[in-house]
Amino acid sequence: MMMHDNGKSVINPYLPRIHKVKRIKRETHDTFTIEISADGFKFMPGQFNMLYAFVGEVPISISSDPADGNVIMHTVRRVGHTTSALCSLKAGDSIGVRGPFGNPWPVREQEGNDIVVVAGGLGLAPLRPLIYHLLSNRGRYGRIYLLYGAKTPRDILYRNELARWRARFDVDVYVTVDKADERWHGNVGVVTSLIPRVHVDPLHSSAFVCGPEVMMRFTTRELINLGLNAERIFISMERNMKCALGICGHCQFGPEFICKDGPVLSYSRIARLLSIREV
């Protein structure tokens, strides 16, 4: 686990640290939040860990409160062998963790600005630590909007937290679904349909966006139409990461390595690449 450099112990970034699962919480029919016991774990909103489930390793965004170093949370959708193994873990099981890695949301640099957070589907997970930070430091920011879109009502993440955030008087939360059922009485439509509800000073506003690439492509376009500067629109990209250190090249996106240069990048930096669907 440790390498020795000039007599000093250094964590080997290629070797996972073994932790214990504290709790598994079902969020939706196919998505679970894994709570991992930790001791002083530090990360910044937007970073990710490599999770090792003894059948493979996958990059998963950290979705816990950065102010709480005693627990690490990852929200995982069951889509393959490794994620299925992760979602099948139980309290007390062992799990391997490498990280944290990656470029975080530049939230402190946006202090004083109005904030627009736009999430699509599972994209709310990488944004949750950012929201925790914003609300814990509420006086440092102007108006705060959270726009969240899911495919159907049963795909909505973090229902209890969304309800608590909506009950606050100092943040505007809007939720929409692409397709409603008979019990849904909220907004129906893609998440960009919520952007007209945003009333901010575009010259002093910043946006944080995460979701499917097509959703981010249209969302950034609407935010720019709203008057926001592309340099203050930040998105979190997803690619197939292996080493998480920018060495293997699996996550290369044009000249960028998503594990090292991202996953958070300014829209101005990758706007051209994001517009090319086959990249």
N, C-alpha and C positions, 0 to 999 in steps of 0.2 A: 504493500500500500504506500510505503514511504520511500522516497529517494533521498540520498544524502549528498548535499552540495556544500563543500567547504565546512563540513561539520554541522550544517543546519539541515533539519528535516523539512522536506518539501513534499506536498501531496502530489502523487503521480496522477495527472489528469486522464490517463488512459485506463485506470483501474477504478471500478465502482466501489463506493463505500457501502457497507451493508447496514441497513436500517430495518426497523420493525414497523410493520403496518399497524397503525393505531385504530383505523376505522375505514370501512368502505361504505359510501353513501350512494344509493341509486338516484341519479338526477332525472333521467328519462328512461325510456324502454331500452336504449342501447348505450347509455352514457353514465359513467360512474365517477365520483370524486374519491380519490385515494388520499387518505390522511396518513402521513408518515411521521413518526416520532423523531424529533431532532433536538439538538442541544446547541443553541446559539447559531443556527443556520442563518446566513445573511445573503440577501439577493436584492436586486433592484427590479421594479415592475417592468415586465416585458421580457425578462430573461427566461431561459429554459434549462431543464435538466435532461440528461440521458438516463432513462429508466431501464434497468436490466431485470428481466423476469425469468432468467435461467433457460429460456428458449430463444432469446434474442434481446435486442436493445433498440429502443425507439426514443426520438426526441419528443418531449412533452413540455408545454409551457407551464410555468409555475403559476398557480391560481390562488395562492394564499395571501394573507396579509403580510406585507414586508416588515411590519412592526412586531410581528410575533415570530421569534426565532425558535420556538419550541415545537412547531409543527410545519410540515411542508405539505402543500396540497397540489394535486394534479388532477385535472378533469380529463378523462380518457373516454374516447368512443371506441366501442368494440368493432373493429373492421378487419382484423387479421389475426395470425397466430399469436404474435407478441402482445398486442392490445387485448386479445381475448384472455391470455394468461394473466395479464395485469388486472383485468376486471374480475377475474375469478379468485383473486387473493382474498384472504380473510384476516381478521384482526390477529396479530401475533405472528403472521408469516413474515419471512425475510424478503427484502427487495433491495436491489443494487441501485445506487444513485451516483451519477457523475455530474458535476456542475457546481455552481451555476455557470452557464455560458451565454454569450451573445450580447449584443448592443441593446440597452434598455430604452424604454420610453423616456424622452427628455422632459420629464414633467416639471422638474424644478426650474428649468430654463424658461418655462411658460408662465411663471408666477406673475400675477397682475393682469393676465389675459382672460377673456371669456374662453370657455372650454367646451368643445363639442366632441362627444365620444359616440362613435357609430360602430355597432357590432352586428355581425350576421352569423347566426347559428352558433357553432362551437367557438366562434371568434370572441364571444363574451369572456371565455376563460382567460386568455392572455391579458384582457383588459381589466379583469376584476382587481388585481393588485393596484393598478393605476387608480381605479375608482376608490379603493380603500384609502390610498394616499391623498387623493383630492378631498375626500370627506373628512379625513383626520386633520387636514390643513386648510379647512374651508375658507378661512379669512384671507388666504393668500391669493385667491382666484376670484374672477368676476362671476358672471353667470355660468352655470354648468348644465349642459344638456346630455342626457343619455338616450340614444335612439337604438332600439334593439329589434331585430327582425328574426323570426324563426319560420321554418317551413309550415308547421302546424302547431296548435296549442300544446300537443303532447311533447313537442320538441323544445319547449321553453326551459332554459336552465335557471337554476338559482331562484326559484319562485318566491321563497320566503324573503330572500334579500331584496329582490325587485320590489316586493310589497313594502318592505321597510324603507327603501330608498324613495319610493313614490310617496310615502307618507310624510317625508320631510318637506319643509317649506323653502329650502334653500337649494334644491336641485329639481330640474324638470326631467321626468322619465316618461318616455313613450315607447310602447311595445306594439308590434304589428306581426301578423302571420300571413304567409302567402295563401294559405287555404284554411278556412275556418270550419269548425264543426258546430253542431246545434247548441253547444254550451258556451261558445265564444261570443262575447258581446263587445269586443274591442275592435281596434283598427284591422282592416284587411288590405293587404297590398305589400309590395316590396318595401324594404327599409328606406329607400330613397324617397318614398311618398311622404315620409315624416319630416324631411328637411325643410319644407315651407313653414313648419311650426317653430323653427329656430329663429330667434331674434337676438342677434349679437352685433357688436361693432366689428365688422370684418377686418378693419385695419389693426385691431388689437384682439385677435382671436386665434386660437390654435385648435387643431382637430387631431384625433387619434382614431384610427380605423383598423378593424380586423375582421376578416371573414373570407368567404370564397373570392378568388381573384376577380371573377366577373362582377361580383358585388362591389369590391373595392374600386374597380375601374369606373363604374357608374357613380359611386358615391363621391369619389374625388372630383369627378367632373361637375357634379351638382354643387359641391362645396366651393369649387373655384367660381362657378356661376353665381354663388352667393357673395363672392367678393373676397374669399380667403386667399391668402398668399400660399402658393405651392410649397414654399420653403417651411411653412408652419403647419403643413398637413403631413402626418406621420402614419405609416402603415406597417403592419407586421406581416412579413412574407413567410411562406411555408415551402420547404423543399426537403428532399430525401437526404437527411444528414446521417453521417456514419461516425466520423472522428470527432466532430464538434469543435475542431481546432483549425479549420481552414487548410488542412493538409491533403485530404483524400480527394477533394474536388467533386464529391457527389452532389453538393448543394450549390454548385456554381450557377449564377444567374447573370449572364453577360459577364462583365468584369468583376462582379461582386460574389463573395462567398457568404451565403446567408447565415451560416453558423457563426461567422466571425465579424463580418461587416454589418450583418443584421442580427436577429430577424427584423429589428425595427430600422426603417430607413425613411428619410424624407421623400415625399412624393416627387419633389423637384429632381431628386437624384436618380430615380428610376422610372420616371414618367414614360420615356420613350420605350423602354423595355417592357413595361407593363402593358403597353398598347399592342404589343406583338404577342398574339395568343399562343403561338407555338414555342415561345422561349421557355 
